[in-house]
Amino acid sequence: MSTANVIEIAPAGSIAKKIEAIAGKIQEAAARPLGQAVTFPPGAYTDEDYFAFEARRVLETGWMCVAHVSELKEPGSYLAVDLLGEPLVVTRDADDAIRVLSRVCPHRSMDIIPEGFEFARTGTAKRLTCPYHMWAFDLDGKLKGCPHMQRVEDFNKDDWQLASFRSEVWKGFVFVNVDGNAAPVAEQYADLAQMLAPWKTEDMDVVITLDWECDFNWKVMIENWMESYHHIGAHSETLNKTMPGQNTWTEPEHPHFIRAHLPFRERIKEEMAETLSRGEALPGFRAIEGLSLEEQVEWGLYVAYPCFMILTTHDRVLWYRLLPEAAGRCRLQTMTLVPKDALAAPDYAETLEAETKMLSDFHLEDMLVNVGVQRGLSSRKVVQGRLSHLEEPVWLIQRYVAARLAGTYPQRAERAPYSGPLAAAE
């Protein structure tokens, strides 16, 4: 018999051994000091069995950001989101409470906001109605209508509401914890809350949303997001001209997030300071009130684990809604938030158009290199490469992933930064 088209079935236990081998190499990489750091094994980005394992250990156990309150402006607002195979809907109910509900109808398991039915993925509604048998639910999940169920014995509508997921609103962002066991968001991100406080993200509005279909692993995305070494290559004609990668630096390790500083060139800092001293506005949206000069002359770059990505500037906050889907695929929306008073500026429409193009251009640079990295990770010639000191955030991400695979968290580092103006003198 020809074996050309025979599908080989993995022997019992081989998947577990494969995952164990990948996880072992992850632990080995994460245990190295920064000066000896190497990249993760390629299977950490390409293997579907490992991705399922990692999703359970790293992603489902953490807080995943699924919305901002400005996307749910009034009671009756809803937003459909797909997260790690779970069809979710984020709602603001009649009592103004924000919830994260399952979209799975308790009748016959139909997705109540399915793709392909011309259902709006976001909007306002008095009720959410399943298109299969027209069961209708309030935005708090309670079943309100179920046609032709009057002959069913012992049927009580109160027993058949939409399931809910554990969720919290923090700094205006809506987070969900899939496994339901994480410590509260405010506890994990307490230090981060102090750092972001001047921007008042809870009072901002999302004004730009760019959608990306991403053929790469979620870690490829957050690694690229956090390290600025690639400014000299991927962003050589954009970001590197204003904030050279070699001038960026990262704060010491924190168990729940990374913070990096991206300062502008000295000449640009001086020009910005002079502009502000004359009482004139900086380019961009209307400036955020109350920021210090130091906060205005650099970008603040963060990833709150596992993958809440946020960036602060003098006039806006960037937020990335990252939704991992498979080993080599994730969905991404790059969002721009501004203070509500910025929308009333006389030049708002022109600024919005110009900034949308600028953001699209430099985000596209990142998307292209991320796809290229994922393609390389699938090569039979791929190796575990060495990391520069400028890739310290990649090393910190490694340490977080390794810790979560082991059921723990990294330890807070009590040391000076390795690089930057606060680094210890050599």
C-alpha positions in Angstrom: 0.0 0.0 0.0 1.3 3.5 -0.9 2.1 5.6 2.2 2.3 8.9 0.2 -1.0 10.2 1.6 -1.1 8.4 5.0 -1.5 10.7 8.0 0.8 9.7 10.8 -0.9 9.6 14.2 1.2 10.9 17.1 2.0 8.1 19.6 0.4 8.5 23.0 2.4 11.0 25.1 4.3 12.5 22.2 2.4 15.8 22.3 3.1 16.1 26.1 6.8 15.4 25.5 7.0 18.0 22.7 5.4 20.6 24.9 7.7 19.7 27.8 10.7 20.1 25.5 9.6 23.5 24.3 8.8 24.6 27.8 12.2 23.4 29.0 14.0 25.5 26.4 11.9 28.5 27.4 12.9 28.0 31.0 16.6 27.7 30.0 16.4 30.9 27.9 14.6 32.9 30.7 17.2 31.8 33.3 20.1 33.5 31.5 21.3 36.9 32.6 20.6 39.7 30.1 24.2 39.7 28.8 23.8 36.1 27.8 20.2 36.3 26.6 18.9 34.3 23.6 15.6 34.2 21.8 12.9 31.6 22.7 12.9 28.3 20.8 10.9 28.6 17.5 8.3 26.1 18.7 7.2 28.8 21.3 5.8 30.8 18.3 4.8 28.1 15.8 3.6 25.0 17.6 -0.2 24.7 18.0 -0.1 22.2 20.8 2.3 24.5 22.7 0.1 27.5 22.0 -2.9 25.7 23.6 -0.8 24.9 26.6 0.5 28.5 26.9 -3.0 29.9 26.5 -4.2 28.0 29.5 -1.1 28.8 31.7 -0.3 32.4 30.6 -3.2 34.0 28.9 -6.3 32.6 30.5 -4.8 33.1 34.0 -4.1 36.8 33.4 -6.2 39.9 32.7 -6.9 40.5 29.0 -8.0 43.9 27.9 -11.1 43.7 25.7 -12.6 47.2 25.5 -12.4 50.9 26.6 -15.4 52.5 28.3 -15.7 55.1 25.5 -16.7 52.3 23.2 -19.7 51.7 25.4 -20.9 55.3 25.9 -24.5 54.7 27.0 -26.8 52.0 28.5 -27.6 49.5 25.8 -24.2 49.7 24.3 -22.5 46.4 23.3 -19.3 45.2 21.7 -18.6 41.7 20.4 -15.1 40.3 21.0 -13.6 36.9 20.3 -11.0 35.9 22.9 -9.1 32.6 23.0 -11.9 30.7 21.3 -14.6 32.3 23.6 -17.3 34.4 21.8 -17.8 37.4 24.2 -20.0 40.5 24.3 -19.1 43.5 26.4 -22.2 45.4 27.5 -23.3 48.5 29.4 -26.6 47.4 30.9 -29.7 49.5 31.9 -28.1 50.1 35.3 -24.9 51.5 33.7 -22.9 48.4 34.8 -20.3 47.1 32.4 -20.2 43.3 32.0 -18.5 40.7 29.9 -21.0 38.0 28.9 -20.8 34.8 26.8 -22.4 35.1 23.4 -23.4 31.4 23.6 -27.2 31.0 23.7 -28.1 28.6 26.5 -30.8 27.0 24.3 -28.8 25.4 21.4 -25.3 27.0 21.8 -25.7 29.5 18.9 -23.5 32.5 18.9 -26.0 35.3 19.4 -23.9 37.8 17.4 -22.6 35.6 14.7 -20.4 36.6 11.8 -22.1 36.1 8.4 -25.6 37.2 9.5 -25.0 40.9 9.0 -25.2 41.5 12.7 -23.4 44.6 13.9 -20.5 43.7 16.1 -20.9 46.9 18.0 -23.8 49.3 18.6 -26.8 49.8 20.9 -29.8 47.6 21.6 -32.5 47.2 24.1 -31.9 43.4 24.0 -29.6 40.9 22.3 -31.6 38.4 20.2 -30.3 35.0 19.1 -31.1 34.7 15.3 -31.6 30.9 15.6 -34.8 30.6 17.7 -35.2 34.3 18.7 -34.4 33.9 22.4 -33.8 37.5 23.7 -31.6 38.7 26.5 -31.3 41.9 28.4 -27.8 43.4 28.4 -27.2 42.1 31.9 -27.6 38.6 30.4 -31.1 37.8 31.8 -33.4 35.9 29.5 -36.5 38.0 28.6 -38.1 36.2 25.7 -38.2 32.6 24.5 -40.9 31.8 22.0 -42.9 28.6 22.2 -41.4 27.3 25.4 -44.7 27.2 27.3 -45.1 23.4 27.1 -41.6 22.7 28.5 -41.9 21.2 31.9 -40.1 22.8 34.9 -38.8 25.7 32.7 -37.9 28.9 34.4 -36.5 31.8 32.4 -34.4 32.8 35.4 -32.3 29.6 35.0 -31.3 30.3 31.4 -29.4 33.6 31.3 -26.2 34.3 29.3 -23.1 33.1 31.2 -20.8 35.8 32.5 -17.0 36.1 32.7 -15.1 37.7 35.6 -14.4 41.3 34.5 -13.2 44.5 36.0 -12.9 48.1 34.8 -9.5 49.7 35.5 -8.4 53.2 34.4 -11.3 53.1 31.8 -10.3 49.8 30.3 -12.4 46.6 30.5 -10.5 43.5 31.4 -11.6 39.9 31.5 -10.0 37.0 33.4 -11.0 33.8 31.6 -10.1 31.3 34.3 -11.5 33.6 37.1 -8.7 33.1 39.5 -6.4 36.1 39.0 -5.7 38.7 41.7 -7.7 41.9 41.2 -6.5 44.2 38.4 -6.0 47.1 40.8 -3.8 45.0 42.9 -1.6 43.7 40.1 -1.3 47.0 38.3 -1.2 49.3 41.4 2.3 50.7 40.5 1.2 51.1 36.9 -1.9 53.0 37.9 0.4 55.7 39.5 2.5 56.0 36.4 -0.6 56.4 34.1 -2.5 58.7 36.5 -1.5 62.0 34.8 -3.2 60.8 31.5 -6.6 60.1 33.0 -7.3 57.4 30.5 -10.7 56.8 32.1 -11.8 60.2 30.8 -10.5 59.7 27.3 -12.3 58.7 24.0 -11.1 56.3 21.3 -10.9 58.4 18.2 -8.8 56.3 15.8 -9.2 52.5 15.3 -7.0 50.7 12.8 -7.7 47.0 12.1 -5.0 44.4 11.3 -5.2 40.7 10.5 -1.9 39.4 11.9 -0.3 36.3 10.6 2.1 36.0 13.6 2.3 34.9 17.2 1.1 37.2 20.0 4.6 37.2 21.5 6.1 38.4 18.3 3.7 41.4 18.6 4.5 42.4 22.2 8.3 41.8 21.8 8.3 44.1 18.8 6.1 46.6 20.6 8.4 46.8 23.6 11.9 46.8 22.2 13.2 49.9 20.4 16.4 48.3 18.9 14.4 47.9 15.7 14.0 51.7 15.3 17.3 51.7 13.4 15.9 49.3 10.9 12.2 49.0 10.5 11.6 52.7 11.6 14.8 54.2 10.2 12.8 56.9 8.2 10.1 57.5 10.9 10.6 57.0 14.6 14.4 56.7 14.6 14.7 60.2 13.4 13.0 61.6 16.5 13.7 59.0 19.1 16.8 56.9 18.3 16.6 53.3 19.6 20.0 53.5 21.3 18.7 56.3 23.6 15.8 54.2 24.9 15.9 52.4 28.3 13.9 50.1 30.4 13.0 50.2 34.1 13.9 47.3 36.4 11.8 44.2 36.4 8.2 44.3 37.8 6.1 41.2 38.3 3.1 42.5 36.3 4.3 45.0 33.7 7.3 46.5 31.7 7.9 50.2 31.4 10.3 51.6 28.8 11.3 55.2 28.2 11.6 56.5 24.6 13.1 60.0 24.9 13.2 62.4 21.9 16.5 63.7 20.6 18.0 66.5 22.7 17.5 69.0 19.9 13.8 68.1 19.7 13.4 68.3 23.5 14.9 71.8 23.5 12.5 72.9 20.7 9.5 71.5 22.5 10.6 73.2 25.8 10.9 76.5 23.9 7.5 76.1 22.3 5.9 75.4 25.6 7.7 78.3 27.3 6.2 80.7 24.8 2.7 79.3 25.7 2.3 77.8 22.2 0.8 74.4 21.4 2.9 71.4 20.4 1.9 69.6 17.1 -0.8 67.0 17.3 -4.0 66.9 19.3 -4.8 69.3 22.1 -2.2 68.7 24.8 -3.0 66.8 27.9 -3.2 69.2 30.9 -1.0 68.7 33.9 1.9 66.7 32.3 5.4 67.6 33.4 8.0 68.6 30.8 9.7 65.2 31.3 6.4 63.4 30.5 6.0 65.4 27.4 9.4 65.0 25.8 9.4 61.2 25.7 7.1 58.4 24.9 6.2 56.0 27.7 5.9 52.5 26.5 4.2 49.7 28.5 3.1 46.1 28.3 1.0 45.0 31.3 1.1 41.2 31.3 0.1 39.2 29.6 -0.5 41.6 26.6 -2.1 44.9 27.5 -0.1 47.3 25.3 -0.2 51.1 26.0 1.9 54.1 25.0 1.7 57.6 26.5 2.6 60.9 24.7 2.0 64.6 25.3 -1.3 64.6 23.6 -2.7 61.0 23.4 -2.5 57.4 24.6 -2.1 54.5 22.2 -3.7 51.2 23.1 -3.5 47.9 21.2 -6.4 45.5 21.5 -4.5 42.2 20.9 -6.5 39.0 20.7 -4.4 35.8 20.3 -6.1 33.2 18.1 -3.5 30.5 17.2 0.2 29.9 17.2 0.7 32.0 14.1 -2.3 34.3 14.2 -3.8 37.1 16.2 -6.3 39.9 15.7 -5.2 43.4 16.4 -6.8 46.9 16.6 -4.5 49.8 17.2 -6.4 52.5 19.0 -5.8 56.2 19.7 -7.3 57.8 22.8 -7.5 61.6 23.4 -9.0 63.8 26.1 -12.6 64.7 25.5 -11.8 68.4 25.1 -9.5 67.6 22.2 -12.5 66.8 20.1 -13.6 70.5 20.4 -10.4 71.9 19.1 -11.0 74.0 15.9 -8.4 72.0 14.0 -9.5 68.6 15.3 -10.7 67.2 11.9 -7.5 68.1 10.1 -5.4 66.7 13.0 -7.4 63.5 13.0 -6.8 62.9 9.3 -3.1 63.6 9.5 -2.5 61.6 12.6 -4.5 58.6 11.3 -2.2 58.5 8.2 0.9 58.8 10.3 -0.1 56.1 12.7 -1.1 53.8 9.8 2.3 54.3 8.2 4.4 53.4 11.1 2.1 50.6 12.3 2.4 49.1 8.9 6.2 49.0 9.3 5.7 46.9 12.4 3.2 44.6 10.8 5.5 43.9 7.9 8.5 42.9 10.1 6.3 40.8 12.4 5.0 38.8 9.4 8.7 38.4 8.3 9.7 37.2 11.8 6.9 34.6 11.9 7.9 33.3 8.5 11.5 33.0 9.6 10.5 31.1 12.8 9.0 28.4 10.6 12.2 27.8 8.7 14.2 24.6 9.2 17.3 26.7 9.5 16.0 28.9 12.3 18.2 29.3 15.4 17.9 30.8 18.8 19.6 34.2 18.3 21.4 36.5 20.7 19.7 39.6 22.2 21.1 43.1 22.4 21.0 45.1 25.7 18.4 47.2 23.9 16.2 44.1 23.7 15.9 44.0 27.5 12.1 44.1 27.3 12.2 40.8 25.2 14.2 39.2 28.0 11.7 40.5 30.6 8.8 39.0 28.6 10.7 35.7 28.5 11.0 35.8 32.2 7.3 36.4 32.7 6.2 33.6 30.3 8.6 31.2 32.0 7.3 32.1 35.4 3.7 31.7 34.5 4.4 28.3 32.9 5.7 27.4 36.3 2.7 28.9 38.1 4.6 31.8 39.6 5.4 35.5 38.8 8.8 37.2 38.3 10.3 38.9 41.3 10.5 42.7 41.5 14.1 43.8 40.8 15.6 46.0 43.5 18.3 47.5 41.4 19.1 50.5 39.2 18.2 50.3 35.5 20.7 48.5 33.3 20.7 51.5 30.8 19.6 55.1 30.7 20.1 58.2 32.9 19.4 56.3 36.1 21.8 53.4 35.4 24.4 52.6 38.0 27.9 54.0 37.1 30.2 51.4 35.8 
